[in-house]
Amino acid sequence: MKQEYKELYEKFGLNVVYYRKKMKITQLQLAELAEVDRSHISAIELGKVGVSFDVIFKLCEVLKITPKELFDFRD
């Protein structure tokens, strides 16, 4: 990941946390529903890794949101 984008990765991760908590599910539950490892969910939420479109679309499906909502960063 390019350092110049780190803040955007972190904002994306915060949105994943926000919508996960809004659904009242744990990282493990989200990971199981999205068919990814829990440690990957943790890394996404902390803004430490990039995310493929496949995972983004699956997260949106599980969280019942649109990709636009996931990328609608708050200041």
PDB file of N, H, CA, C and O in Angstrom:
ATOM      1  N   MET A   1       0.849  -1.171   0.000  1.00  0.00           N
ATOM      2  CA  MET A   1       0.000   0.000   0.000  1.00  0.00           C
ATOM      3  C   MET A   1       0.894   1.233   0.000  1.00  0.00           C
ATOM      4  O   MET A   1       1.882   1.307   0.731  1.00  0.00           O
ATOM      5  N   LYS A   2       0.528   2.188  -0.828  1.00  0.00           N
ATOM      6  H   LYS A   2      -0.274   2.128  -1.422  1.00  0.00           H
ATOM      7  CA  LYS A   2       1.260   3.445  -0.859  1.00  0.00           C
ATOM      8  C   LYS A   2       0.917   4.263   0.376  1.00  0.00           C
ATOM      9  O   LYS A   2      -0.244   4.368   0.772  1.00  0.00           O
ATOM     10  N   GLN A   3       1.929   4.826   0.963  1.00  0.00           N
ATOM     11  H   GLN A   3       2.873   4.741   0.641  1.00  0.00           H
ATOM     12  CA  GLN A   3       1.751   5.609   2.190  1.00  0.00           C
ATOM     13  C   GLN A   3       0.779   6.770   1.981  1.00  0.00           C
ATOM     14  O   GLN A   3       0.056   7.151   2.901  1.00  0.00           O
ATOM     15  N   GLU A   4       0.763   7.328   0.775  1.00  0.00           N
ATOM     16  H   GLU A   4       1.350   7.018   0.027  1.00  0.00           H
ATOM     17  CA  GLU A   4      -0.116   8.468   0.501  1.00  0.00           C
ATOM     18  C   GLU A   4      -1.606   8.102   0.595  1.00  0.00           C
ATOM     19  O   GLU A   4      -2.452   8.983   0.745  1.00  0.00           O
ATOM     20  N   TYR A   5      -1.918   6.825   0.510  1.00  0.00           N
ATOM     21  H   TYR A   5      -1.231   6.109   0.388  1.00  0.00           H
ATOM     22  CA  TYR A   5      -3.315   6.386   0.577  1.00  0.00           C
ATOM     23  C   TYR A   5      -3.697   5.807   1.936  1.00  0.00           C
ATOM     24  O   TYR A   5      -4.846   5.414   2.138  1.00  0.00           O
ATOM     25  N   LYS A   6      -2.749   5.750   2.866  1.00  0.00           N
ATOM     26  H   LYS A   6      -1.815   6.069   2.702  1.00  0.00           H
ATOM     27  CA  LYS A   6      -2.990   5.127   4.174  1.00  0.00           C
ATOM     28  C   LYS A   6      -4.226   5.694   4.855  1.00  0.00           C
ATOM     29  O   LYS A   6      -5.023   4.936   5.408  1.00  0.00           O
ATOM     30  N   GLU A   7      -4.401   6.998   4.827  1.00  0.00           N
ATOM     31  H   GLU A   7      -3.754   7.614   4.378  1.00  0.00           H
ATOM     32  CA  GLU A   7      -5.551   7.626   5.476  1.00  0.00           C
ATOM     33  C   GLU A   7      -6.866   7.144   4.855  1.00  0.00           C
ATOM     34  O   GLU A   7      -7.855   6.959   5.564  1.00  0.00           O
ATOM     35  N   LEU A   8      -6.879   6.942   3.548  1.00  0.00           N
ATOM     36  H   LEU A   8      -6.076   7.092   2.971  1.00  0.00           H
ATOM     37  CA  LEU A   8      -8.097   6.457   2.880  1.00  0.00           C
ATOM     38  C   LEU A   8      -8.392   5.012   3.260  1.00  0.00           C
ATOM     39  O   LEU A   8      -9.552   4.645   3.451  1.00  0.00           O
ATOM     40  N   TYR A   9      -7.355   4.192   3.372  1.00  0.00           N
ATOM     41  H   TYR A   9      -6.413   4.491   3.217  1.00  0.00           H
ATOM     42  CA  TYR A   9      -7.535   2.807   3.810  1.00  0.00           C
ATOM     43  C   TYR A   9      -8.117   2.788   5.222  1.00  0.00           C
ATOM     44  O   TYR A   9      -8.990   1.978   5.532  1.00  0.00           O
ATOM     45  N   GLU A  10      -7.623   3.687   6.074  1.00  0.00           N
ATOM     46  H   GLU A  10      -6.914   4.345   5.822  1.00  0.00           H
ATOM     47  CA  GLU A  10      -8.124   3.758   7.448  1.00  0.00           C
ATOM     48  C   GLU A  10      -9.580   4.213   7.487  1.00  0.00           C
ATOM     49  O   GLU A  10     -10.371   3.691   8.273  1.00  0.00           O
ATOM     50  N   LYS A  11      -9.939   5.179   6.647  1.00  0.00           N
ATOM     51  H   LYS A  11      -9.297   5.603   6.009  1.00  0.00           H
ATOM     52  CA  LYS A  11     -11.335   5.637   6.601  1.00  0.00           C
ATOM     53  C   LYS A  11     -12.250   4.529   6.097  1.00  0.00           C
ATOM     54  O   LYS A  11     -13.360   4.355   6.601  1.00  0.00           O
ATOM     55  N   PHE A  12     -11.782   3.782   5.104  1.00  0.00           N
ATOM     56  H   PHE A  12     -10.880   3.924   4.695  1.00  0.00           H
ATOM     57  CA  PHE A  12     -12.550   2.642   4.611  1.00  0.00           C
ATOM     58  C   PHE A  12     -12.767   1.636   5.744  1.00  0.00           C
ATOM     59  O   PHE A  12     -13.875   1.139   5.945  1.00  0.00           O
ATOM     60  N   GLY A  13     -11.699   1.349   6.474  1.00  0.00           N
ATOM     61  H   GLY A  13     -10.799   1.753   6.311  1.00  0.00           H
ATOM     62  CA  GLY A  13     -11.782   0.423   7.593  1.00  0.00           C
ATOM     63  C   GLY A  13     -12.757   0.884   8.661  1.00  0.00           C
ATOM     64  O   GLY A  13     -13.506   0.080   9.216  1.00  0.00           O
ATOM     65  N   LEU A  14     -12.748   2.181   8.950  1.00  0.00           N
ATOM     66  H   LEU A  14     -12.139   2.834   8.500  1.00  0.00           H
ATOM     67  CA  LEU A  14     -13.685   2.722   9.941  1.00  0.00           C
ATOM     68  C   LEU A  14     -15.130   2.548   9.478  1.00  0.00           C
ATOM     69  O   LEU A  14     -16.020   2.316  10.296  1.00  0.00           O
ATOM     70  N   ASN A  15     -15.364   2.660   8.173  1.00  0.00           N
ATOM     71  H   ASN A  15     -14.641   2.849   7.509  1.00  0.00           H
ATOM     72  CA  ASN A  15     -16.715   2.431   7.662  1.00  0.00           C
ATOM     73  C   ASN A  15     -17.128   0.976   7.823  1.00  0.00           C
ATOM     74  O   ASN A  15     -18.282   0.688   8.141  1.00  0.00           O
ATOM     75  N   VAL A  16     -16.195   0.064   7.607  1.00  0.00           N
ATOM     76  H   VAL A  16     -15.258   0.298   7.349  1.00  0.00           H
ATOM     77  CA  VAL A  16     -16.508  -1.362   7.812  1.00  0.00           C
ATOM     78  C   VAL A  16     -16.884  -1.577   9.276  1.00  0.00           C
ATOM     79  O   VAL A  16     -17.869  -2.254   9.572  1.00  0.00           O
ATOM     80  N   VAL A  17     -16.106  -1.005  10.188  1.00  0.00           N
ATOM     81  H   VAL A  17     -15.306  -0.456   9.947  1.00  0.00           H
ATOM     82  CA  VAL A  17     -16.407  -1.117  11.622  1.00  0.00           C
ATOM     83  C   VAL A  17     -17.795  -0.542  11.912  1.00  0.00           C
ATOM     84  O   VAL A  17     -18.600  -1.169  12.600  1.00  0.00           O
ATOM     85  N   TYR A  18     -18.067   0.642  11.388  1.00  0.00           N
ATOM     86  H   TYR A  18     -17.413   1.152  10.829  1.00  0.00           H
ATOM     87  CA  TYR A  18     -19.343   1.324  11.641  1.00  0.00           C
ATOM     88  C   TYR A  18     -20.525   0.445  11.218  1.00  0.00           C
ATOM     89  O   TYR A  18     -21.456   0.234  11.995  1.00  0.00           O
ATOM     90  N   TYR A  19     -20.482  -0.060   9.995  1.00  0.00           N
ATOM     91  H   TYR A  19     -19.726   0.112   9.364  1.00  0.00           H
ATOM     92  CA  TYR A  19     -21.609  -0.850   9.500  1.00  0.00           C
ATOM     93  C   TYR A  19     -21.678  -2.225  10.171  1.00  0.00           C
ATOM     94  O   TYR A  19     -22.766  -2.771  10.352  1.00  0.00           O
ATOM     95  N   ARG A  20     -20.536  -2.780  10.537  1.00  0.00           N
ATOM     96  H   ARG A  20     -19.652  -2.337  10.390  1.00  0.00           H
ATOM     97  CA  ARG A  20     -20.535  -4.058  11.263  1.00  0.00           C
ATOM     98  C   ARG A  20     -21.193  -3.879  12.627  1.00  0.00           C
ATOM     99  O   ARG A  20     -22.034  -4.683  13.029  1.00  0.00           O
ATOM    100  N   LYS A  21     -20.811  -2.831  13.328  1.00  0.00           N
ATOM    101  H   LYS A  21     -20.128  -2.178  13.002  1.00  0.00           H
ATOM    102  CA  LYS A  21     -21.392  -2.590  14.655  1.00  0.00           C
ATOM    103  C   LYS A  21     -22.860  -2.212  14.555  1.00  0.00           C
ATOM    104  O   LYS A  21     -23.649  -2.547  15.439  1.00  0.00           O
ATOM    105  N   LYS A  22     -23.232  -1.518  13.488  1.00  0.00           N
ATOM    106  H   LYS A  22     -22.591  -1.246  12.771  1.00  0.00           H
ATOM    107  CA  LYS A  22     -24.639  -1.177  13.269  1.00  0.00           C
ATOM    108  C   LYS A  22     -25.489  -2.443  13.140  1.00  0.00           C
ATOM    109  O   LYS A  22     -26.643  -2.473  13.566  1.00  0.00           O
ATOM    110  N   MET A  23     -24.905  -3.482  12.548  1.00  0.00           N
ATOM    111  H   MET A  23     -23.967  -3.458  12.202  1.00  0.00           H
ATOM    112  CA  MET A  23     -25.603  -4.774  12.421  1.00  0.00           C
ATOM    113  C   MET A  23     -25.478  -5.620  13.687  1.00  0.00           C
ATOM    114  O   MET A  23     -26.111  -6.668  13.810  1.00  0.00           O
ATOM    115  N   LYS A  24     -24.650  -5.149  14.628  1.00  0.00           N
ATOM    116  H   LYS A  24     -24.135  -4.297  14.527  1.00  0.00           H
ATOM    117  CA  LYS A  24     -24.438  -5.852  15.901  1.00  0.00           C
ATOM    118  C   LYS A  24     -23.859  -7.249  15.684  1.00  0.00           C
ATOM    119  O   LYS A  24     -24.332  -8.234  16.250  1.00  0.00           O
ATOM    120  N   ILE A  25     -22.816  -7.304  14.843  1.00  0.00           N
ATOM    121  H   ILE A  25     -22.431  -6.504  14.383  1.00  0.00           H
ATOM    122  CA  ILE A  25     -22.123  -8.568  14.637  1.00  0.00           C
ATOM    123  C   ILE A  25     -20.634  -8.385  14.953  1.00  0.00           C
ATOM    124  O   ILE A  25     -20.104  -7.276  14.885  1.00  0.00           O
ATOM    125  N   THR A  26     -19.980  -9.480  15.294  1.00  0.00           N
ATOM    126  H   THR A  26     -20.411 -10.381  15.349  1.00  0.00           H
ATOM    127  CA  THR A  26     -18.562  -9.455  15.615  1.00  0.00           C
ATOM    128  C   THR A  26     -17.719  -9.572  14.342  1.00  0.00           C
ATOM    129  O   THR A  26     -18.233  -9.865  13.262  1.00  0.00           O
ATOM    130  N   GLN A  27     -16.420  -9.337  14.494  1.00  0.00           N
ATOM    131  H   GLN A  27     -16.002  -9.099  15.371  1.00  0.00           H
ATOM    132  CA  GLN A  27     -15.513  -9.542  13.364  1.00  0.00           C
ATOM    133  C   GLN A  27     -15.585 -10.986  12.880  1.00  0.00           C
ATOM    134  O   GLN A  27     -15.581 -11.249  11.677  1.00  0.00           O
ATOM    135  N   LEU A  28     -15.650 -11.903  13.813  1.00  0.00           N
ATOM    136  H   LEU A  28     -15.654 -11.689  14.790  1.00  0.00           H
ATOM    137  CA  LEU A  28     -15.718 -13.314  13.446  1.00  0.00           C
ATOM    138  C   LEU A  28     -16.989 -13.618  12.656  1.00  0.00           C
ATOM    139  O   LEU A  28     -16.942 -14.326  11.650  1.00  0.00           O
ATOM    140  N   GLN A  29     -18.118 -13.089  13.107  1.00  0.00           N
ATOM    141  H   GLN A  29     -18.157 -12.514  13.925  1.00  0.00           H
ATOM    142  CA  GLN A  29     -19.376 -13.313  12.385  1.00  0.00           C
ATOM    143  C   GLN A  29     -19.311 -12.714  10.980  1.00  0.00           C
ATOM    144  O   GLN A  29     -19.744 -13.341  10.014  1.00  0.00           O
ATOM    145  N   LEU A  30     -18.767 -11.496  10.869  1.00  0.00           N
ATOM    146  H   LEU A  30     -18.415 -10.987  11.654  1.00  0.00           H
ATOM    147  CA  LEU A  30     -18.639 -10.865   9.558  1.00  0.00           C
ATOM    148  C   LEU A  30     -17.718 -11.696   8.666  1.00  0.00           C
ATOM    149  O   LEU A  30     -18.011 -11.915   7.490  1.00  0.00           O
ATOM    150  N   ALA A  31     -16.618 -12.150   9.230  1.00  0.00           N
ATOM    151  H   ALA A  31     -16.380 -11.971  10.185  1.00  0.00           H
ATOM    152  CA  ALA A  31     -15.677 -12.959   8.460  1.00  0.00           C
ATOM    153  C   ALA A  31     -16.338 -14.233   7.931  1.00  0.00           C
ATOM    154  O   ALA A  31     -16.167 -14.595   6.767  1.00  0.00           O
ATOM    155  N   GLU A  32     -17.088 -14.901   8.791  1.00  0.00           N
ATOM    156  H   GLU A  32     -17.227 -14.607   9.737  1.00  0.00           H
ATOM    157  CA  GLU A  32     -17.760 -16.132   8.371  1.00  0.00           C
ATOM    158  C   GLU A  32     -18.789 -15.856   7.286  1.00  0.00           C
ATOM    159  O   GLU A  32     -18.871 -16.594   6.304  1.00  0.00           O
ATOM    160  N   LEU A  33     -19.569 -14.803   7.454  1.00  0.00           N
ATOM    161  H   LEU A  33     -19.503 -14.203   8.252  1.00  0.00           H
ATOM    162  CA  LEU A  33     -20.592 -14.466   6.459  1.00  0.00           C
ATOM    163  C   LEU A  33     -19.977 -14.024   5.124  1.00  0.00           C
ATOM    164  O   LEU A  33     -20.529 -14.292   4.057  1.00  0.00           O
ATOM    165  N   ALA A  34     -18.830 -13.347   5.201  1.00  0.00           N
ATOM    166  H   ALA A  34     -18.382 -13.129   6.067  1.00  0.00           H
ATOM    167  CA  ALA A  34     -18.163 -12.862   3.991  1.00  0.00           C
ATOM    168  C   ALA A  34     -17.175 -13.881   3.425  1.00  0.00           C
ATOM    169  O   ALA A  34     -16.564 -13.660   2.380  1.00  0.00           O
ATOM    170  N   GLU A  35     -17.032 -15.003   4.138  1.00  0.00           N
ATOM    171  H   GLU A  35     -17.528 -15.182   4.987  1.00  0.00           H
ATOM    172  CA  GLU A  35     -16.161 -16.089   3.699  1.00  0.00           C
ATOM    173  C   GLU A  35     -14.704 -15.652   3.568  1.00  0.00           C
ATOM    174  O   GLU A  35     -14.024 -15.977   2.594  1.00  0.00           O
ATOM    175  N   VAL A  36     -14.239 -14.899   4.586  1.00  0.00           N
ATOM    176  H   VAL A  36     -14.791 -14.636   5.377  1.00  0.00           H
ATOM    177  CA  VAL A  36     -12.830 -14.520   4.681  1.00  0.00           C
ATOM    178  C   VAL A  36     -12.364 -14.792   6.113  1.00  0.00           C
ATOM    179  O   VAL A  36     -13.182 -15.025   7.003  1.00  0.00           O
ATOM    180  N   ASP A  37     -11.073 -14.761   6.325  1.00  0.00           N
ATOM    181  H   ASP A  37     -10.409 -14.571   5.602  1.00  0.00           H
ATOM    182  CA  ASP A  37     -10.525 -15.009   7.647  1.00  0.00           C
ATOM    183  C   ASP A  37     -10.770 -13.814   8.568  1.00  0.00           C
ATOM    184  O   ASP A  37     -10.777 -12.669   8.114  1.00  0.00           O
ATOM    185  N   ARG A  38     -10.970 -14.077   9.854  1.00  0.00           N
ATOM    186  H   ARG A  38     -10.964 -15.007  10.223  1.00  0.00           H
ATOM    187  CA  ARG A  38     -11.209 -13.002  10.813  1.00  0.00           C
ATOM    188  C   ARG A  38     -10.040 -12.028  10.863  1.00  0.00           C
ATOM    189  O   ARG A  38     -10.241 -10.823  11.014  1.00  0.00           O
ATOM    190  N   SER A  39      -8.820 -12.543  10.737  1.00  0.00           N
ATOM    191  H   SER A  39      -8.657 -13.522  10.614  1.00  0.00           H
ATOM    192  CA  SER A  39      -7.656 -11.663  10.768  1.00  0.00           C
ATOM    193  C   SER A  39      -7.648 -10.707   9.574  1.00  0.00           C
ATOM    194  O   SER A  39      -7.114  -9.601   9.667  1.00  0.00           O
ATOM    195  N   HIS A  40      -8.237 -11.128   8.458  1.00  0.00           N
ATOM    196  H   HIS A  40      -8.672 -12.026   8.383  1.00  0.00           H
ATOM    197  CA  HIS A  40      -8.339 -10.250   7.286  1.00  0.00           C
ATOM    198  C   HIS A  40      -9.337  -9.119   7.577  1.00  0.00           C
ATOM    199  O   HIS A  40      -9.091  -7.968   7.218  1.00  0.00           O
ATOM    200  N   ILE A  41     -10.448  -9.444   8.220  1.00  0.00           N
ATOM    201  H   ILE A  41     -10.648 -10.379   8.512  1.00  0.00           H
ATOM    202  CA  ILE A  41     -11.415  -8.406   8.609  1.00  0.00           C
ATOM    203  C   ILE A  41     -10.741  -7.407   9.544  1.00  0.00           C
ATOM    204  O   ILE A  41     -10.914  -6.198   9.390  1.00  0.00           O
ATOM    205  N   SER A  42      -9.986  -7.901  10.499  1.00  0.00           N
ATOM    206  H   SER A  42      -9.845  -8.883  10.624  1.00  0.00           H
ATOM    207  CA  SER A  42      -9.278  -7.031  11.428  1.00  0.00           C
ATOM    208  C   SER A  42      -8.323  -6.104  10.679  1.00  0.00           C
ATOM    209  O   SER A  42      -8.285  -4.903  10.944  1.00  0.00           O
ATOM    210  N   ALA A  43      -7.557  -6.656   9.752  1.00  0.00           N
ATOM    211  H   ALA A  43      -7.588  -7.632   9.537  1.00  0.00           H
ATOM    212  CA  ALA A  43      -6.601  -5.857   8.980  1.00  0.00           C
ATOM    213  C   ALA A  43      -7.314  -4.809   8.121  1.00  0.00           C
ATOM    214  O   ALA A  43      -6.829  -3.687   7.975  1.00  0.00           O
ATOM    215  N   ILE A  44      -8.466  -5.179   7.553  1.00  0.00           N
ATOM    216  H   ILE A  44      -8.860  -6.091   7.671  1.00  0.00           H
ATOM    217  CA  ILE A  44      -9.262  -4.223   6.767  1.00  0.00           C
ATOM    218  C   ILE A  44      -9.724  -3.084   7.667  1.00  0.00           C
ATOM    219  O   ILE A  44      -9.581  -1.912   7.321  1.00  0.00           O
ATOM    220  N   GLU A  45     -10.278  -3.434   8.819  1.00  0.00           N
ATOM    221  H   GLU A  45     -10.395  -4.386   9.100  1.00  0.00           H
ATOM    222  CA  GLU A  45     -10.808  -2.420   9.736  1.00  0.00           C
ATOM    223  C   GLU A  45      -9.720  -1.488  10.252  1.00  0.00           C
ATOM    224  O   GLU A  45      -9.989  -0.323  10.545  1.00  0.00           O
ATOM    225  N   LEU A  46      -8.501  -1.988  10.364  1.00  0.00           N
ATOM    226  H   LEU A  46      -8.283  -2.934  10.125  1.00  0.00           H
ATOM    227  CA  LEU A  46      -7.387  -1.161  10.826  1.00  0.00           C
ATOM    228  C   LEU A  46      -6.702  -0.400   9.686  1.00  0.00           C
ATOM    229  O   LEU A  46      -5.772   0.373   9.919  1.00  0.00           O
ATOM    230  N   GLY A  47      -7.162  -0.622   8.467  1.00  0.00           N
ATOM    231  H   GLY A  47      -7.917  -1.249   8.278  1.00  0.00           H
ATOM    232  CA  GLY A  47      -6.587   0.067   7.315  1.00  0.00           C
ATOM    233  C   GLY A  47      -5.202  -0.414   6.956  1.00  0.00           C
ATOM    234  O   GLY A  47      -4.388   0.355   6.446  1.00  0.00           O
ATOM    235  N   LYS A  48      -4.922  -1.689   7.217  1.00  0.00           N
ATOM    236  H   LYS A  48      -5.584  -2.314   7.631  1.00  0.00           H
ATOM    237  CA  LYS A  48      -3.585  -2.235   6.985  1.00  0.00           C
ATOM    238  C   LYS A  48      -3.448  -2.973   5.664  1.00  0.00           C
ATOM    239  O   LYS A  48      -2.330  -3.266   5.239  1.00  0.00           O
ATOM    240  N   VAL A  49      -4.553  -3.279   5.010  1.00  0.00           N
ATOM    241  H   VAL A  49      -5.461  -3.041   5.356  1.00  0.00           H
ATOM    242  CA  VAL A  49      -4.503  -4.035   3.753  1.00  0.00           C
ATOM    243  C   VAL A  49      -5.469  -3.449   2.732  1.00  0.00           C
ATOM    244  O   VAL A  49      -6.452  -2.793   3.076  1.00  0.00           O
ATOM    245  N   GLY A  50      -5.160  -3.707   1.478  1.00  0.00           N
ATOM    246  H   GLY A  50      -4.361  -4.240   1.198  1.00  0.00           H
ATOM    247  CA  GLY A  50      -6.084  -3.375   0.409  1.00  0.00           C
ATOM    248  C   GLY A  50      -7.134  -4.462   0.305  1.00  0.00           C
ATOM    249  O   GLY A  50      -6.952  -5.565   0.821  1.00  0.00           O
ATOM    250  N   VAL A  51      -8.215  -4.154  -0.351  1.00  0.00           N
ATOM    251  H   VAL A  51      -8.363  -3.258  -0.770  1.00  0.00           H
ATOM    252  CA  VAL A  51      -9.334  -5.093  -0.437  1.00  0.00           C
ATOM    253  C   VAL A  51      -9.719  -5.270  -1.900  1.00  0.00           C
ATOM    254  O   VAL A  51      -9.828  -4.295  -2.643  1.00  0.00           O
ATOM    255  N   SER A  52      -9.926  -6.521  -2.309  1.00  0.00           N
ATOM    256  H   SER A  52      -9.837  -7.313  -1.706  1.00  0.00           H
ATOM    257  CA  SER A  52     -10.341  -6.793  -3.687  1.00  0.00           C
ATOM    258  C   SER A  52     -11.814  -6.412  -3.869  1.00  0.00           C
ATOM    259  O   SER A  52     -12.570  -6.308  -2.903  1.00  0.00           O
ATOM    260  N   PHE A  53     -12.192  -6.210  -5.113  1.00  0.00           N
ATOM    261  H   PHE A  53     -11.577  -6.294  -5.898  1.00  0.00           H
ATOM    262  CA  PHE A  53     -13.598  -5.920  -5.398  1.00  0.00           C
ATOM    263  C   PHE A  53     -14.494  -7.066  -4.935  1.00  0.00           C
ATOM    264  O   PHE A  53     -15.598  -6.827  -4.446  1.00  0.00           O
ATOM    265  N   ASP A  54     -14.030  -8.305  -5.083  1.00  0.00           N
ATOM    266  H   ASP A  54     -13.132  -8.499  -5.480  1.00  0.00           H
ATOM    267  CA  ASP A  54     -14.831  -9.447  -4.642  1.00  0.00           C
ATOM    268  C   ASP A  54     -15.176  -9.320  -3.159  1.00  0.00           C
ATOM    269  O   ASP A  54     -16.321  -9.532  -2.761  1.00  0.00           O
ATOM    270  N   VAL A  55     -14.179  -8.974  -2.347  1.00  0.00           N
ATOM    271  H   VAL A  55     -13.248  -8.802  -2.671  1.00  0.00           H
ATOM    272  CA  VAL A  55     -14.410  -8.839  -0.904  1.00  0.00           C
ATOM    273  C   VAL A  55     -15.290  -7.623  -0.615  1.00  0.00           C
ATOM    274  O   VAL A  55     -16.168  -7.685   0.246  1.00  0.00           O
ATOM    275  N   ILE A  56     -15.062  -6.532  -1.321  1.00  0.00           N
ATOM    276  H   ILE A  56     -14.349  -6.482  -2.020  1.00  0.00           H
ATOM    277  CA  ILE A  56     -15.903  -5.336  -1.130  1.00  0.00           C
ATOM    278  C   ILE A  56     -17.359  -5.668  -1.412  1.00  0.00           C
ATOM    279  O   ILE A  56     -18.242  -5.338  -0.619  1.00  0.00           O
ATOM    280  N   PHE A  57     -17.609  -6.318  -2.536  1.00  0.00           N
ATOM    281  H   PHE A  57     -16.892  -6.586  -3.179  1.00  0.00           H
ATOM    282  CA  PHE A  57     -18.992  -6.648  -2.898  1.00  0.00           C
ATOM    283  C   PHE A  57     -19.612  -7.611  -1.900  1.00  0.00           C
ATOM    284  O   PHE A  57     -20.793  -7.486  -1.575  1.00  0.00           O
ATOM    285  N   LYS A  58     -18.834  -8.573  -1.406  1.00  0.00           N
ATOM    286  H   LYS A  58     -17.875  -8.674  -1.670  1.00  0.00           H
ATOM    287  CA  LYS A  58     -19.347  -9.531  -0.429  1.00  0.00           C
ATOM    288  C   LYS A  58     -19.639  -8.825   0.897  1.00  0.00           C
ATOM    289  O   LYS A  58     -20.664  -9.089   1.525  1.00  0.00           O
ATOM    290  N   LEU A  59     -18.740  -7.926   1.328  1.00  0.00           N
ATOM    291  H   LEU A  59     -17.907  -7.711   0.818  1.00  0.00           H
ATOM    292  CA  LEU A  59     -18.988  -7.162   2.555  1.00  0.00           C
ATOM    293  C   LEU A  59     -20.275  -6.355   2.437  1.00  0.00           C
ATOM    294  O   LEU A  59     -21.082  -6.316   3.365  1.00  0.00           O
ATOM    295  N   CYS A  60     -20.456  -5.719   1.301  1.00  0.00           N
ATOM    296  H   CYS A  60     -19.800  -5.750   0.546  1.00  0.00           H
ATOM    297  CA  CYS A  60     -21.672  -4.919   1.086  1.00  0.00           C
ATOM    298  C   CYS A  60     -22.920  -5.788   1.140  1.00  0.00           C
ATOM    299  O   CYS A  60     -23.935  -5.394   1.715  1.00  0.00           O
ATOM    300  N   GLU A  61     -22.842  -6.959   0.546  1.00  0.00           N
ATOM    301  H   GLU A  61     -22.017  -7.279   0.080  1.00  0.00           H
ATOM    302  CA  GLU A  61     -23.969  -7.897   0.574  1.00  0.00           C
ATOM    303  C   GLU A  61     -24.301  -8.287   2.013  1.00  0.00           C
ATOM    304  O   GLU A  61     -25.463  -8.266   2.420  1.00  0.00           O
ATOM    305  N   VAL A  62     -23.278  -8.640   2.769  1.00  0.00           N
ATOM    306  H   VAL A  62     -22.334  -8.658   2.438  1.00  0.00           H
ATOM    307  CA  VAL A  62     -23.470  -9.072   4.160  1.00  0.00           C
ATOM    308  C   VAL A  62     -23.964  -7.910   5.031  1.00  0.00           C
ATOM    309  O   VAL A  62     -24.854  -8.081   5.864  1.00  0.00           O
ATOM    310  N   LEU A  63     -23.372  -6.730   4.827  1.00  0.00           N
ATOM    311  H   LEU A  63     -22.648  -6.592   4.151  1.00  0.00           H
ATOM    312  CA  LEU A  63     -23.727  -5.566   5.653  1.00  0.00           C
ATOM    313  C   LEU A  63     -24.997  -4.859   5.172  1.00  0.00           C
ATOM    314  O   LEU A  63     -25.475  -3.917   5.804  1.00  0.00           O
ATOM    315  N   LYS A  64     -25.530  -5.330   4.046  1.00  0.00           N
ATOM    316  H   LYS A  64     -25.141  -6.095   3.532  1.00  0.00           H
ATOM    317  CA  LYS A  64     -26.765  -4.780   3.475  1.00  0.00           C
ATOM    318  C   LYS A  64     -26.623  -3.286   3.158  1.00  0.00           C
ATOM    319  O   LYS A  64     -27.482  -2.469   3.491  1.00  0.00           O
ATOM    320  N   ILE A  65     -25.501  -2.966   2.500  1.00  0.00           N
ATOM    321  H   ILE A  65     -24.803  -3.629   2.230  1.00  0.00           H
ATOM    322  CA  ILE A  65     -25.236  -1.591   2.081  1.00  0.00           C
ATOM    323  C   ILE A  65     -24.716  -1.617   0.649  1.00  0.00           C
ATOM    324  O   ILE A  65     -24.427  -2.681   0.100  1.00  0.00           O
ATOM    325  N   THR A  66     -24.602  -0.445   0.057  1.00  0.00           N
ATOM    326  H   THR A  66     -24.837   0.419   0.502  1.00  0.00           H
ATOM    327  CA  THR A  66     -24.053  -0.324  -1.292  1.00  0.00           C
ATOM    328  C   THR A  66     -22.562  -0.015  -1.202  1.00  0.00           C
ATOM    329  O   THR A  66     -22.093   0.494  -0.184  1.00  0.00           O
ATOM    330  N   PRO A  67     -21.814  -0.320  -2.264  1.00  0.00           N
ATOM    331  CA  PRO A  67     -20.405   0.073  -2.266  1.00  0.00           C
ATOM    332  C   PRO A  67     -20.229   1.576  -2.041  1.00  0.00           C
ATOM    333  O   PRO A  67     -19.275   2.000  -1.389  1.00  0.00           O
ATOM    334  N   LYS A  68     -21.140   2.372  -2.574  1.00  0.00           N
ATOM    335  H   LYS A  68     -21.915   2.028  -3.104  1.00  0.00           H
ATOM    336  CA  LYS A  68     -21.065   3.823  -2.371  1.00  0.00           C
ATOM    337  C   LYS A  68     -21.088   4.158  -0.880  1.00  0.00           C
ATOM    338  O   LYS A  68     -20.327   5.011  -0.423  1.00  0.00           O
ATOM    339  N   GLU A  69     -21.949   3.496  -0.129  1.00  0.00           N
ATOM    340  H   GLU A  69     -22.567   2.803  -0.500  1.00  0.00           H
ATOM    341  CA  GLU A  69     -22.022   3.755   1.310  1.00  0.00           C
ATOM    342  C   GLU A  69     -20.707   3.387   1.998  1.00  0.00           C
ATOM    343  O   GLU A  69     -20.266   4.073   2.920  1.00  0.00           O
ATOM    344  N   LEU A  70     -20.093   2.308   1.546  1.00  0.00           N
ATOM    345  H   LEU A  70     -20.451   1.750   0.797  1.00  0.00           H
ATOM    346  CA  LEU A  70     -18.844   1.871   2.151  1.00  0.00           C
ATOM    347  C   LEU A  70     -17.710   2.863   1.869  1.00  0.00           C
ATOM    348  O   LEU A  70     -16.772   2.991   2.656  1.00  0.00           O
ATOM    349  N   PHE A  71     -17.813   3.560   0.734  1.00  0.00           N
ATOM    350  H   PHE A  71     -18.575   3.456   0.095  1.00  0.00           H
ATOM    351  CA  PHE A  71     -16.785   4.531   0.363  1.00  0.00           C
ATOM    352  C   PHE A  71     -17.182   5.974   0.695  1.00  0.00           C
ATOM    353  O   PHE A  71     -16.462   6.903   0.329  1.00  0.00           O
ATOM    354  N   ASP A  72     -18.283   6.172   1.361  1.00  0.00           N
ATOM    355  H   ASP A  72     -18.868   5.417   1.657  1.00  0.00           H
ATOM    356  CA  ASP A  72     -18.719   7.514   1.741  1.00  0.00           C
ATOM    357  C   ASP A  72     -18.034   7.866   3.060  1.00  0.00           C
ATOM    358  O   ASP A  72     -18.593   7.682   4.141  1.00  0.00           O
ATOM    359  N   PHE A  73     -16.801   8.378   2.940  1.00  0.00           N
ATOM    360  H   PHE A  73     -16.347   8.527   2.062  1.00  0.00           H
ATOM    361  CA  PHE A  73     -15.985   8.648   4.118  1.00  0.00           C
ATOM    362  C   PHE A  73     -16.459   9.880   4.856  1.00  0.00           C
ATOM    363  O   PHE A  73     -16.844  10.883   4.256  1.00  0.00           O
ATOM    364  N   ARG A  74     -16.421   9.780   6.184  1.00  0.00           N
ATOM    365  H   ARG A  74     -16.108   8.965   6.672  1.00  0.00           H
ATOM    366  CA  ARG A  74     -16.754  10.908   7.044  1.00  0.00           C
ATOM    367  C   ARG A  74     -15.465  11.672   7.335  1.00  0.00           C
ATOM    368  O   ARG A  74     -14.379  11.095   7.296  1.00  0.00           O
ATOM    369  N   ASP A  75     -15.580  12.944   7.623  1.00  0.00           N
ATOM    370  H   ASP A  75     -16.463  13.412   7.655  1.00  0.00           H
ATOM    371  CA  ASP A  75     -14.382  13.734   7.975  1.00  0.00           C
ATOM    372  C   ASP A  75     -14.025  13.632   9.410  1.00  0.00           C
ATOM    373  O   ASP A  75     -13.047  14.239   9.847  1.00  0.00           O
TER     374      ASP A  75
END
